Amino acid sequence: MKGKSFFIAIMISFLIWLLPFIGRIFFIEMPIIESSDTAQYDSVISEITESLDQDNHFEAFLLIFKNNILGCAINIAGGVFLGLGTIINLFINGFASADIFKNVYDLGFGLNNILKTTFSHSFELIGFWVSGAIGLSIAWKLIQFMRGKEMITIHFYKQIVLWIVAVFVIILVAAFVEAYISVKVI
């Protein structure tokens, strides 16, 4: 996995995420679906909100980290399925991110307030896109191996592990910033 090819994988990962994001923001209008009170409490967002309402930033930090690292793990594991899982997860995450963004905006929060609140921890997206690039790189390497064009080497495994550690650190720090710093900007 050369530097240039991994950078291209990151850009592909970003574009797969960005297309549904733009589509949802500008072109897809979704009806508002009323949910029951019990369903609302089952969601991760409501658990995080509840933790923050109780001033329990550490629990919110753990919930945010768990949610974000799970998305990254799905991206990476999706590489084993020749990238299909990675592509689907990037697509869904881009759409869901835009859906939250748009719904908060439609509720009157305002673009300036949304950006002020989310900007400080938005580097978590880099970790998500890098995890997508890891999944796409694994898929490409498996395809090359199955075609008899390339062997999977120890060097490749070492690079994957280094990138996974980088994703872990990015997501960990972003969760901390989101739970302890971003919430105070509101």
C-alpha positions, 0 to 999 in steps of 0.5 A: 500500500503505497502512500499515493494509492492510500491517499487515492483510497481516502479520496474515494472514501470521502467521495462515497460519503460526500455524494449521499451527503450532498444528495440529502442536503440539497435534493432529497426531502424526507418526511418527518416520522413521529417516533414513540417515546420508547424508541427515542430512548433506545437511540444512541443520540438520546443516550448521549443527550441524556448523559450530557443533560445529567452532566455526565461527560464521561458516559457521553464520551464513552457512548460517542467513542463506541458509536464512532469506532463501531462505524470505523470497524464496519468500514474496515471489516467491509474490506473482507467482503470486497469493499461492499460493506465499506461502500454501503457503510460510507454511503449510509453514514454520509446520508445519516450525517446530512439528515441530522444536519438538515433536520437540526437546521430545519428546526431553526438552529442555524448554520452558524450555530451548527458549524460552531458546535460541530467544527471542533470535533469534525476531524472525526470524519477524517478517521471515518474516511481513513477507516473507509480507505483501509477497508477499500485497500483490503478489498483491492489487495484481496482482489489482486490476490485472487487474480494472482497478481499480488501477494499479501505481505507482512508489510501490508499488514503492518501498514494496515495496523498503523492506519488502524491505530491512527484511526483509533487515536483520531476517533478517541480524541474527537470523542473527547473533544465532542463530549467535553469541549463541543457541548460547551460551545452551545 
